[in-house]
Amino acid sequence: MTSNYEITKKRVEAEFAGYDHEKIAEKLDLKIDNDYVYIIFLGSEYRVNRISGLTEKITSPNTFEEADFNTVLTIYDILCDSKEGASPSGEYTFINNLSKVQNAASYAGEGFFKQHEDYFAHHMDQLEKNCLRLGGIPFGKGDISFKIPVFKDLCIVVAFWEADEDFPPQLQIKPDTNTLDYMRYETIWYMAGCLVTELRK
């Protein structure tokens, strides 16, 4: 049985043909040809088929990997819903602080961090190496803390504190305060999912 995630992904991809691709490429300064729109997301290049909407990661000049749900939804928001003239603020805040909905902590992202904190507590070397692999630069506070490019100058901050005798391990993910100029609030959680997937590789 096809999952709801896969159904949503296919629906969003199918809608892409109805957009003005040249206008999107001009707005975001992206490479485009007769078949694809190209975008750099979290340090990797993707191509979006202009007819089918299929989104693929370019892993080598002739090798492609179909993007997952979180990646597709995030890339499509950037391509289709980002505001004209969107630019980062260079300031960072908790994801919940960007919501205009009260009690945002109970939103879909609740519990997101806890499931990864215990993992990174045992894989701190991996976390640091993958932050660097994604183009991260040291930033802010934490036992490990990096500012990582998401799309062009739009960055997200990852900070991790190891457990001690008083506190459990803590993972913080802070998007740029202007991230809503690039995507909807719920999509920020998809973007965070993409990021954590890369950090756990």
N, C-alpha and C positions, 0 to 999 in steps of 0.2 A: 504494500500500500504506500502511495506517495505521501510524504509528510506535508504538514501545513507549511513548513519552512520552504520545502522544495516548490510547492505550488505558488507561494508568494514570490519566490526568486524567479520562477519562470514568467509569472505575470509581469513583474517589473521589467525583466529583460525584453519581453514582447512589446512593451510600451515605448521602448527607446527609439524605435524606428519613426515614431511620430514627432520627435523633437528636431529642431534645426541644429544639425551637428556642426555646421560651419560657424554658426553663432556661438555655440558652446565652446568650440575650439578657440575662437577669437577672444571670448570673454575671459577664458582661463589660460590663454597662451599655451595651448596644447598642440601636439603634432597630430595631423589628420591626413588620411589618404582616401582613396575611393572606397576602401573596404572597412577601415577601422579608425576609431579615435583612440589615442594613446595617452596614458596617465601614469605618473609615478605616485605610488601610494605605499607608505611605510618602507621606503627604500627599494621597492621592486617596481618594475615596469609592467603594466597591464595593457591589454588591448580589448576594446569593446567593439564587437561586430555591428556595423551600422544597419544591417538588415535584421539579424536574429536577436541582437542584443547580448549574445553570449559574451561573457567576460572571462578572459584568460590571463593568467600570469605568464610572462615570457621568461622561461627559465634558462633558455639558451637561444641562439638565433633561429633554430628550427624545432624547438621543443616548447610546448605550451601545456599549462595545467589549469583546468577549469577552476574558477574562483568559488569559494564557499559562500554561504548565505550572508554572513556578517560582512564580508568583503564587498560583495555585490551591492548590498543595500547601502553601504557607506559610500562607495564610489558613485553610485547613481545619485545619491543626494548631492554630492559635490558637483557632479556634472550638470544635473537638471534643476536643482533647487537653490544653489548658492546665489547670494545676492550680487548684483552688479557692483563692482568695485570693492568686494569683500577683502579685508586685510586683517591680519592678526593684531592683537593689542600688545603682545609680549608679556601679558600678565596672566596668571594661572590661578584656578580655583577648583574647589571640589565639584564634581559633576552635579550633585544635587542642588548646588547653589545656582545653577543655570536654569533650573526649572521654574516656570511661573505657576506651577501647581503646588498647593500647600501639601505638606506631608510627603514631599518627593522621596524621602528615604524609603517609603513603602512601595515605590514604583518597581518596575521590572528589574532594576539593578540591585535590589535588596539581596544581600547574601553573596553578591558577586565576588567581593574581595576575600571573604573568609575561605572560600574553597581553594584559593591560590596561595594564601599566606603560609599555610603549613608546607605546601610544596616548595616554595622559594626558600623557606627556612632551611631546607636541606639541599638546596641547589643555588647557593648565592654566587658561586663562581660562574655557573651557567648564566644566571641573570645578568651579571655584569658583562660577560662576553657578548651576550645577545644585544644588550643595550648599545654596545660599541658597534656591533655588526650592523645595526639599524641606523647608524650615523649619529648616535647619541653623544652629547657632550655633558660633562659633569655640571650639575645645576642644583642649587637648593640644599636642603638638609636631608639626612638619612644615612644609614650605613652604606647604602647604594642609592644614588640619586642622579638621574639623567634627564635632559631635555631632548626629545626625540622628534625628528621631522615626520609629520603625517602627510602633508601635501604642500609642496613648495615651502613657504615660510611659516605655515601653520604647524605648530608643534604641540606636543603633549608631554607633561612631566610625569615621570615614574620615580617614586621614592619607596624604599624598603628599609624597615628597621628589624634587626634580628631580635629574637626573644631574649629577655633577661629574667632575673628572679622575680621581678615585679610585674612585667607586662608580656603578653603574648606577641608573636611576630605581627608586624603591621605593614600592609601594602597600601600605598596611596597613588591614585592616578588623577592628575589635575589637567584638564584641557585648558586651552587659551580662553579667556573670557569672551572673545568674539567668535567662538566656534559655532554659535547658532546662526551666524551669517553664512555658514557653509553647509549646515545640515540641521535637521530637526532634532529636538531634544532626545527622543527615543533612539535616534541613530547614533548618538554619542556612546550609548551602551554597546551598540554593535561595533563601533570603532574600538572601544576598550577591549571587546572580545577579540578583535583582530590583533591588537597589540599583545595581549596576554598569550595568545596562540604562538606568536612569533617569539616571545620571551621564553616560552617553555620548550622551544625546539632544541 
